[in-house]
Amino acid sequence: MKILVTGGAGFIGSAVVRLAIARGNSVVNVDALTYAACLDSLDSVAEHPNYAFEQVDIRNRAALDAVFSKHTPDAVMHLAAESHVDRSIDGPADFIETNVNGTFNMLEATRSYWQAKGRPETFRFHHISTDEVFGSLGQTGMFNEDTPYDPRSPYSASKASSDHLIRAWFVTYGLPVVLTNCSNNYGPYQFPEKLVPVVILNALAGKPLPIYGDGGNIRDWLNVEDHADALLLVLEKGVLGRSYNIGGENECTNLELVKKLCGILDCLRQYDEGRYADLITFVDDRPGHDARYAIDSSRIRDELGWRPSITLEEGLKKTVQWYLDNENWWRPLLDRSGVGQRLGVNS
Ligand SMILES: NC(=O)c1ccc[n+]([C@@H]2O[C@H](COP(=O)([O-])OP(=O)(O)OC[C@H]3O[C@@H](n4cnc5c(N)ncnc54)[C@H](O)[C@@H]3O)[C@@H](O)[C@H]2O)c1
């Protein structure tokens, strides 16, 4: 199958591209190469005959039409997005333009291409979204696919809007869509502004490990390679018009997560001045910080037979080891705009 992947130079998109190619698919990676992109994440496939790259902004409809005509894909996996909640607080406009208007362009470019091809039944448009669209949970309960949307940050509101567009294009135009909403991802090649790489890289530099608020916010952590596997499964076997929640079955507080990372680092690379957990520093909370996300993944498990393959402990250990072994990947990214700064304080 030839898959047009948007955002393939990002964290999750690059995992999808690597896995799709490893499984014998062809991939056209459409990415604007924003601050969050890293083509080095695709070194292992860059020269593969089944891989093509197009530097295109999804806000540019004419450029998207040209990509569809040139590459004639069998499916679309739409991951391109502005993805960092803190940045969405400081500058929501980019999130509306890319996540809402860009998704609208993707839907219209896809619809036009799919209709011109005679509406092939096997065509798929897979929209990749987040559990953050469902809002914030108390101490109990889980998000399932019928949970009402209640986004609370500019990021999650923009993703919720894009999800609504996807469903509308299915109902109104019959565009063959599938939709997934996933929990927090971690793993190799994650840009060093998200919690896991920030903690690993600050610890290695002997810098404070910032914890927002009291660190009690709960997230369900999923290994990015398990996520990529789930996404390809939904693309292939998901029921049209249906959404699937994807979670890692690994709920923990941010403070627990950071302590786990410190413990792993203590074992893998000793800290000369004590223990890495001594670097933990509590900082002002993010405005509107959602208290808890928890995913009920029973639909994808029962209907499609998917389960996460790796425990959080194993996955974090492999991730820490990957950052230790791949300084040449992450070091240059530390110079990019906003990295290492406190963003999203809404001052
Ligand atoms: N990271 C997570 O934990 C998580 C969890 C659930 C869902 N998601 C969703 O998965 C998708 C990918 O997330 P990620 O963490 O890999 O993001 P990322 O920020 O690492 O990568 C986003 C990619 O999209 C590209 N991009 C941004 N704006 C673009 C535009 N206008 N045109 C073309 N390309 C553009 C960037 O250059 C980058 O390569 C997003 O849609 C996100 O909402 C992420």
The ligand as a Tripos MOL2 file, in Angstrom:
@<TRIPOS>MOLECULE
LIG
   44    48     1     0     0
SMALL
NO_CHARGES

@<TRIPOS>ATOM
      1 N1          2.9170   13.1990   21.3250 N.am      1 LIG1
      2 C1          1.8720   12.6280   21.9050 C.2       1 LIG1
      3 O1          1.9800   12.1600   23.0300 O.2       1 LIG1
      4 C2          0.5520   12.5130   21.1630 C.ar      1 LIG1
      5 C3         -0.4700   11.7720   21.7400 C.ar      1 LIG1
      6 C4         -1.6570   11.6110   21.0300 C.ar      1 LIG1
      7 C5         -1.8100   12.1670   19.7750 C.ar      1 LIG1
      8 N2         -0.8100   12.9120   19.2420 N.ar      1 LIG1
      9 C6         -1.0200   13.4650   17.8850 C.3       1 LIG1
     10 O2         -0.1100   12.7900   17.0230 O.3       1 LIG1
     11 C7          0.3280   13.6600   16.0040 C.3       1 LIG1
     12 C8          1.8440   13.7070   15.9700 C.3       1 LIG1
     13 O3          2.3190   14.1390   17.2400 O.3       1 LIG1
     14 P1          3.8930   14.2780   17.4980 P.3       1 LIG1
     15 O4          4.0820   14.2340   18.9670 O.co2     1 LIG1
     16 O5          4.6240   13.3390   16.6240 O.co2     1 LIG1
     17 O6          4.1140   15.7800   16.9870 O.3       1 LIG1
     18 P2          5.4780   16.5030   16.6130 P.3       1 LIG1
     19 O7          5.2920   17.9180   17.0710 O.co2     1 LIG1
     20 O8          6.6620   15.7370   17.0830 O.co2     1 LIG1
     21 O9          5.5210   16.4650   15.0070 O.3       1 LIG1
     22 C9          4.6190   17.2010   14.2160 C.3       1 LIG1
     23 C10         5.1330   17.1890   12.7830 C.3       1 LIG1
     24 O10         4.1580   17.8860   11.9880 O.3       1 LIG1
     25 C11         4.8520   18.7790   11.1330 C.3       1 LIG1
     26 N3          3.9890   19.9420   10.8600 N.ar      1 LIG1
     27 C12         3.5430   20.8730   11.7500 C.ar      1 LIG1
     28 N4          2.8170   21.8160   11.1210 N.ar      1 LIG1
     29 C13         2.7760   21.4560    9.8120 C.ar      1 LIG1
     30 C14         2.1780   22.0110    8.6610 C.ar      1 LIG1
     31 N5          1.4720   23.1590    8.7210 N.pl3     1 LIG1
     32 N6          2.3210   21.3660    7.4740 N.ar      1 LIG1
     33 C15         3.0330   20.2170    7.3850 C.ar      1 LIG1
     34 N7          3.6610   19.6640    8.4360 N.ar      1 LIG1
     35 C16         3.5260   20.2680    9.6350 C.ar      1 LIG1
     36 C17         6.0950   19.1990   11.8990 C.3       1 LIG1
     37 O11         7.1020   19.6970   11.0230 O.3       1 LIG1
     38 C18         6.4730   17.9070   12.6040 C.3       1 LIG1
     39 O12         7.3420   17.1320   11.8080 O.3       1 LIG1
     40 C19        -0.3130   15.0210   16.2700 C.3       1 LIG1
     41 O13        -1.4450   15.1500   15.4480 O.3       1 LIG1
     42 C20        -0.7080   14.9440   17.7280 C.3       1 LIG1
     43 O14        -1.8290   15.7460   17.9830 O.3       1 LIG1
     44 C21         0.3700   13.0920   19.8970 C.ar      1 LIG1
@<TRIPOS>BOND
     1     1     2 1
     2     2     3 2
     3     2     4 1
     4     4     5 ar
     5     4    44 ar
     6     5     6 ar
     7     6     7 ar
     8     7     8 ar
     9     8     9 1
    10     8    44 ar
    11     9    10 1
    12     9    42 1
    13    10    11 1
    14    11    12 1
    15    11    40 1
    16    12    13 1
    17    13    14 1
    18    14    15 2
    19    14    16 1
    20    14    17 1
    21    17    18 1
    22    18    19 2
    23    18    20 1
    24    18    21 1
    25    21    22 1
    26    22    23 1
    27    23    24 1
    28    23    38 1
    29    24    25 1
    30    25    26 1
    31    25    36 1
    32    26    27 ar
    33    26    35 ar
    34    27    28 ar
    35    28    29 ar
    36    29    30 ar
    37    29    35 ar
    38    30    31 1
    39    30    32 ar
    40    32    33 ar
    41    33    34 ar
    42    34    35 ar
    43    36    37 1
    44    36    38 1
    45    38    39 1
    46    40    41 1
    47    40    42 1
    48    42    43 1
@<TRIPOS>SUBSTRUCTURE
     1 LIG1         1 GROUP 0 **** ****
